[in-house]
Amino acid sequence: MLIYRGIPAPNTPVALTIGNFDGLHLGHQAMLKRLTDAARSLGLPACVMTFEPHPREYFAPEQAPARLSNLREKLELFEKFGVDRVFILRFNHRFAQVSAENFIDRILCAGLKVRWVLVGDDFRFGAKRAGDFKMLQEAGLSNNFTVQAMESVLVSGQRVSSTIVREALANGELALAERYLGRHYSISGKVVHGESLGRKIGFPTANIQMKHNKPPLSGIFAVEVYGLGDKPLQGAASLGVRPTINDKGKATLEVFLFDFDGDIYNRHLHVDFLLKLRDEMKFPSLETLTAQIAVDVENAKKFFINR
């Protein structure tokens, strides 16, 4: 899979879909399947245009929703689902001012030479969100490209969206989130040095670097970790602000792996969240926290035994 920051020139004709694709849930996966099927039948590369940062993070960063996936995770999933090329457009002040007409003329037609385009049924584009599906379809008739709309994907009568995945995760309903995602919710990142507190109290943890400080879930979890061998390793994870340890409010992901003791700094790990054990709590002392961690580890082990 080829990855471009911006629009390369010159380019060959493409089949394209456009969106943020946060979380790559079942609705997104259906779009990618339809894209790749059309691209193969037309003899065109299957391409995705996405944006970094998310437009809502640009316009209202404090009100932007929690990200379900960072850029690396999203790119890995694009490749898994058969995408040939990804165009990452930087969403900044200049891009936000591009009119809907210029988006079509300069980016889609002149830049990408689109021949087939698939967008969501609520797709809007251009400055002040002035462009819509009808406008794009009319432009296709004038510029020799086909435009199709992707209908919603339903699970038990519910439209699958990034919003309902976030809601399920925030409520600790990991099985429900898994139904919408078609897989376990996960976070991946590099193992970085922490304060080594876990090692001092008998529970050494892998501290996973997170690119965004507003995860969609928090608490204590039973997890599986990939990236340290042929099989996933089981463990217990804490994701949150660690209120007993500090009051800085920065979210941290720490994973205690069962029966494992190795140097894994700078390794890139993938953490699947399988079950929420409890909410994050502030304990009166380090001793009571340590005792609770022991209980959490035993509860996580019981989950895997009975799984």
Number of C-alpha atoms within 10 A of each C-alpha: 14 10 13 12 12 16 16 11 9 9 12 12 16 24 26 30 26 19 17 18 22 20 23 24 23 22 24 24 19 17 23 23 16 15 25 23 13 19 22 12 8 14 11 19 19 26 28 25 18 22 19 16 17 20 16 13 16 15 14 10 12 9 9 14 17 18 19 25 22 18 16 12 18 18 18 11 16 22 14 10 15 16 22 18 21 24 20 20 16 17 18 15 10 8 13 17 13 17 17 19 17 14 19 23 16 13 16 20 19 14 19 23 21 26 20 22 24 23 21 18 13 11 17 18 21 18 16 12 12 12 18 16 19 11 15 22 17 13 18 19 11 8 16 13 20 17 21 15 16 18 14 18 18 13 12 7 7 11 14 20 21 24 12 15 24 21 15 18 22 17 15 21 17 20 18 17 23 19 17 27 21 14 13 20 22 17 20 22 20 18 22 14 13 14 8 13 12 18 11 9 14 11 18 17 23 24 24 26 22 17 15 13 15 17 22 18 21 23 19 26 25 25 26 22 22 17 15 14 8 7 10 15 17 22 22 28 29 27 19 22 21 21 14 15 13 10 9 9 11 13 18 20 25 22 27 23 20 14 8 11 10 6 9 15 13 13 15 16 19 19 24 20 22 21 19 23 19 13 14 16 14 14 15 9 10 13 11 12 17 16 11 13 21 13 12 20 22 12 16 24 17 12 14 15 8 6 6
